[in-house]
Amino acid sequence: MKIIYEPMFLRRIRAFPASVQNEIFEKVSLFEERKNHQALRVHKLKGRLKGCYSFSVTSSIRIVFCYGDEKPKDVHLLTVGDHDVYDR
C-alpha cells in the first residue's frame, strides 16, 4: 500500500502543534499495517463523503482518506482534523 498525502491534508496538519503532528504520523504508520485497522477504528463514511473512510488519531482528531483505483491500492489521505472535517 502506498500513502499519498493530498495538499489539503498537508495544509491542515501544519495547524497542529508538533506533538500532535507526531502522533498523526505515528497513526498513519500504524494504518499502513492492515492488522491495526480495528484499533484505529477505520470506518466507511456516509453522505457527501460516501466512498471515503476515516480513522481516529485521538478521541477528537480524525483522518479522512479514500482508496485509489490503482493496483495495489493507493491510499489518499484527504484531510485531518476534529469532527468538522466531515463538513468540509
Phi, psi and omega in degrees: 000136179249131179267129177243121180270110179287153183305320179298320178300313182295323178294315184290327183293330180295340180285345182271151173298158183304322181296321179287321176302317178299317180295322178299312181291330174296317180292325177297319177298317177297321181299327181298335177266110186307331182294343181269000185300322181292320179295330180273357180058050177294132179210154177288149176257159181241180176070221184292344177261016178305135183098349177255170181227169179217153169218159186271138170261308173228187179294340181242348183253132181236154171244129178258133181215163174227151173274140176279174180274353185290162172237124354294159186299130169270152176246124180259111176280115189271313183200167180216144178162189177282194187298347178293345177298337179285343182264351185270000000 
